[in-house]
Amino acid sequence: ARAAAAAAAEDGIKSLAFVPWNELDARENEKILVVDTTHGTRECLTHHKMKYAPPEAVRGDTTTAMMLNAIQQRHRIMTGFTGVTVDHFDIDAFLSVFCACNPR
């Protein structure tokens, strides 16, 4: 885990700030990752069915598994975002957001 954290820090994977779902529209110019749900215009990381499949390298049975894969592999989906949001909180949503906010 420490090696993955060090690698994440070296490769520019930064902690994302949590953005409440109801603030998403007001922050249209910010790059915010949507997790564990779908969204019409924002980039998403979710196990839910979408128009496009997630990258093969980060696929998982849960969004948390996908997030951990993306962090561990230092996948490009983890770069360039300033925030993360979700429209509900169950354990998968919570852990996905927690991992995005605490990738180390």
SULHU-V801903 format. One record per residue. RES is the residue in one small letter. PHI is phi as a letter, one per 20 degrees, with the letter a starting at -180 (999 if undefined). PSI is psi in degrees with one decimal (* if undefined). D_LAST is the distance of its C-alpha to the last C-alpha in Angstrom with 1 decimal. Layout:
BEGIN
res | phi | psi | d_last
RES | PHI | PSI | D_LAST
RES | PHI | PSI | D_LAST
END
This chain:
BEGIN
res | phi | psi | d_last
a | 999 | -39.4 | 8.1
r | f | -37.9 | 7.7
a | f | -41.5 | 9.3
a | f | -39.2 | 7.3
a | f | -43.1 | 4.1
a | f | -43.3 | 7.2
a | f | -40.5 | 8.8
a | f | -42.7 | 6.6
a | f | -40.7 | 7.2
e | f | -34.1 | 10.7
d | e | 11.1 | 11.6
g | n | 13.0 | 11.2
i | f | 112.7 | 8.7
k | d | 157.2 | 8.6
s | f | 133.4 | 8.0
l | e | 150.0 | 11.3
a | e | 139.9 | 14.0
f | f | 132.9 | 15.8
v | d | 118.9 | 19.4
p | g | 141.5 | 22.1
w | g | -39.5 | 24.1
n | f | -5.5 | 27.3
e | d | -3.4 | 26.0
l | f | -46.6 | 25.2
d | f | -35.5 | 28.7
a | f | -12.6 | 29.0
r | d | 42.6 | 25.9
e | f | -22.4 | 27.3
n | e | -1.8 | 26.5
e | e | 148.0 | 22.7
k | e | 101.9 | 20.5
i | d | 127.4 | 19.1
l | e | 129.6 | 17.7
v | e | 127.7 | 19.6
v | d | 151.2 | 18.2
d | l | 24.0 | 20.3
t | a | 176.4 | 23.5
t | d | 159.7 | 25.6
h | b | 145.5 | 26.7
g | f | -31.2 | 29.6
t | c | -13.4 | 28.3
r | e | 152.5 | 24.4
e | f | 136.9 | 22.1
c | c | 150.1 | 20.9
l | c | 106.6 | 18.6
t | b | 152.0 | 20.6
h | e | -6.6 | 22.5
h | f | 154.1 | 25.6
k | f | 135.4 | 28.4
m | c | 176.2 | 28.4
k | f | -32.4 | 30.6
y | c | 152.1 | 28.3
a | e | 149.1 | 26.2
p | f | 160.1 | 22.5
p | g | 138.0 | 21.7
e | g | -39.6 | 22.6
a | f | -24.3 | 19.4
v | d | 5.7 | 17.3
r | g | 147.7 | 20.1
g | a | 169.9 | 19.9
d | f | -22.0 | 22.0
t | c | 161.5 | 19.8
t | f | -34.5 | 17.6
t | f | -45.0 | 14.7
a | f | -40.6 | 15.4
m | f | -43.3 | 15.6
m | f | -46.0 | 12.4
l | f | -40.0 | 10.6
n | f | -44.2 | 13.0
a | f | -41.5 | 12.3
i | f | -48.5 | 8.6
q | f | -38.3 | 9.6
q | e | -0.6 | 12.7
r | l | 44.9 | 11.3
h | f | 149.5 | 14.3
r | f | -22.6 | 16.1
i | f | -17.0 | 15.9
m | e | 5.5 | 12.4
t | d | 150.8 | 13.9
g | n | -9.3 | 16.6
f | e | 147.9 | 15.9
t | d | -20.8 | 15.9
g | b | 170.2 | 15.8
v | c | 144.4 | 15.7
t | b | 165.0 | 18.7
v | b | 153.1 | 20.5
d | e | 3.2 | 24.1
h | b | 167.2 | 23.9
f | c | 101.9 | 21.9
d | d | -175.1 | 22.2
i | f | -38.5 | 19.7
d | f | -43.1 | 18.5
a | f | -46.1 | 18.3
f | g | -49.0 | 16.5
l | f | -34.6 | 13.8
s | f | -46.7 | 13.4
v | f | -44.5 | 13.2
f | g | -45.0 | 10.8
c | f | -39.3 | 8.3
a | f | -35.8 | 9.3
c | e | -19.0 | 9.0
n | c | 63.7 | 5.5
p | f | -14.5 | 3.8
r | e | * | 0.0
END
